[in-house]
């Protein structure tokens, strides 16, 4: 007989052949935020902001892990456009238009990175469409992360546990790719393996960028008729084996 479950719930169930990949993600990447940001410079500032967002009261209307199922077309287009800066330029401008008063409030990386050498980046390229295009084309994936972080700050959204796992998994693959590339300089036999890991790491990074673009697009569509908040629901454990002391007191 046909299933009575909604299509969205069925879409959340991963196929069996993806189980090993999911297990690797679970085993290697914790679903809790790191205690501190170890990266330096702009990446470290971005990580610090992402960690601080764990205390925000709201959540995304669409989780990062569900974006490819709920918004498959947008996810594919965002992933394909990410290497060329198209996704970054669109997401940055869309978030500015919806939540920050438009392009006149654009600054380079939205002020999330510290000063670079003698340049003050906190007010660089203010309101410049050319500056936004250069940011998106020169740092395409990082710029998408900035757009997502800007959205999270604007709506006080916290990351969910899957966010930490997915992003950490992508970063681990990029780190492994970098290490293998260095080894391949001196060991010719390792070059083929390095090329394969490079390809896998880049595909994972682009898929994550695609999911981020789809998630941002879904949030903006949800807020088309007014900004909506989605408070985080926190479960309260229920005592087993009888009523709680508070319930007994109320019964008296």
N, C-alpha and C positions, 0 to 999 in steps of 0.2 A: 504493500500500500504506500501511497505517497507520504512523504514526511510532513508533519504539521509544524516543524520548526521554521521560523522566519529565515529567509535566504541569508541575512546578515550573520545569524548565528552559525549557519552551516559554513559560511565563508571563513569563520574564525578557526575552523578545525584544519590544521596543516596536513598536507598529504604525508603518507607514511615515509616516502623517500626523503623528506626533509627532516626527519627525526634526528639523524646523526648531527646535522648542522645545528639544529636547535639545542641538542645536548652539549655540543662544544661551546655554544654561546652561554648556556647555563653554567657549565663547569668552570670556564675560564673567566667569565665576566660576572661580577656580583651585581645584584639588582638594588644595591644600596649606594647612595652617593659617597664619593671619596671624602676623606676627612679634610683634605686640602688640595689645592691645585699645584702640581709639581712643574708644569710647563712654565716657561719664561715668556716675557713680552706680551704681545697681543693675545696669543693663544692662552697664556696663563690667566689674563684678565677675563677672557671669555669663559674659561673653565670656572673661575671664581664666581662669576655672576650666575653661571648655571648651577653651581653648588648652593649658592645663597637662595636660589629660587625654590628650593625644597620646602621652604616654610610658607610659600604663598598659599592662599586658601582655595584657589580655583584649579580646574583642570581643563585640558583641551576637550572640545566637543568630539573630536576624533583622535584616538590614540595613534601614535606613530606606527605601532605594529599592525594596526587595522587599515592604514591608509591605502595599501595596495589592493585590498579587497573592496573597500567602500568607494574609492575614487581611482579605479584602475587606469582609465584614460589619462587623467591628469597626472597620475604617478609616472606613467610611461613617458608622456611629453616632458615632464619636469626632469626626469632622468636623462632623456636625450638632449635636452637643452642646457643641462648643467655644465658640460665641459666648455661650452662656448659663451657662457655668461648670461645667456638669455633668461634662464630661470632666476638667477640672482637679481638681475635688473628688474624683472617683473615682481618678484616677492618683496624686494626692498621698497619699490614704489607703491605697491598695493598696500603694504602695512602702513606706510607713511600717509597715504591718502585716507585710509579708513580710521586709523587710530592716533595719528600725530599731526593732523591739520594740513597735510599735503607736502609738496616738494619744498616749500619755503623753509621747512624745518629739517631738511636733510643736512647732515654733516658726514664727513668721511667716517665710515664704520660706526656711525651714530654715537661717537664718543666713547665706545667700549674699549678702545685700545689706548695705551698710555702714549705719552709724547715719544716721537721717534727722533733720536739725536737732538738737533736743535729746533725741530719743527713741532709746533703745538697742533696736535691733531684734533683737539676738542672742538675747534670751530673751523676746521679746514673745509673748503669747498662748500660752504653753506648755501643751500638752495640751488646748487649747480647740477643740472641734468648730465652735463659732460662728466662731472666728478662721479656721479652714480654709475654711469656707463663704464668708466675706467675701473672703478672698484669692482663691479660685477665681472668684467672681462679679465682683470688681472688676478683676482682672488675669487673665482666663481663659487666654490663650495663654502669657503669661509664666509663669504657675503650672504649666502643663504642662511647659514647659522646665525649671523648677525640679525637678519630679518626675523628669524624665529625667536631669538632672544628678545628683540625689541617688542614683538607681539606678546611674549610672556610677561615682560615688565609692564606693558600697557594694560593688560587684563589681569595681572597678578596671578599668573598660571604657574603651577608647579610641574616639574617633570614626573612622569610615572615610572615605576621600576623598570619597565621594558626600555625606556629611553636610555637609561644608564647602560643596560646590556648591549643594545644595538649599537650605540655610538662607541662604547668601549671595544666591542668586537671589531668594528671597522677600523678603529685606531690601532688595535693590536695587529691586524693584517697589514696595515701600512708600515708599522714598525718592523714586522717580519720581512716585508718586501725590501725595506731599506737595508736591513742587515744582510740579506742574501745578495743584494746588489753589490755591497762592499766585498763580500766573500768572493763573488764571481769575478771581481777584478783580478784576483790572484789565483783563483782556482777555475780553470776553464771548464771542468766537468760540472761545475755548479751553475753555469750560465743558463742552461735550459730550465732548470728548476727555478732559478730567479725570474726568468721571463714568465713562467707559468704563474708564480705567486704574484708577480706584478699585475698580471691580467686579472687574477681573482680579486686582489685587493682593490683595483680600480673599479671593477664591476660592482663590488659590494659598496664602495664609497658612492658611486653614482646612483645605486639603488636607494641608499639612505637619503641622498640629496633629493631623489625623486619623491620619496615618501614625505620628506619635509615640505617640499613644494605642494604636494597634494593636501597635507595637513593644514598648511597655511591657507590654501584656497578654500578648503572646507570650512575653516573657522570664519573666514570673511563672508562666505555665502550664508552661514548660520546667522551672522550679524547683519544681514542685508536690511532688515527692517528694524534695526535697533540692536545695540550691543547687549548680548546675553551672557550672564555668568553661569558657570557650571561648578558649583561647590563640590569639593572633594567629600565623598561619603566615607566616614570612618566607622567600621564595625565595632560594636561594644560587646565584649565576651559575656555570655550568659552563664551563670553558675549552674552546675549540674547537681542533681541529687536533691532538689527541693527548692523552695522559695528563698530569695536572698533575705538577709537580715532586715533590709529596708522594707521589703514587701511584708514581712511578718509584723513589723512595727505599724505599718499602715493598716493591716488587718485588725490589729488590736484597737 
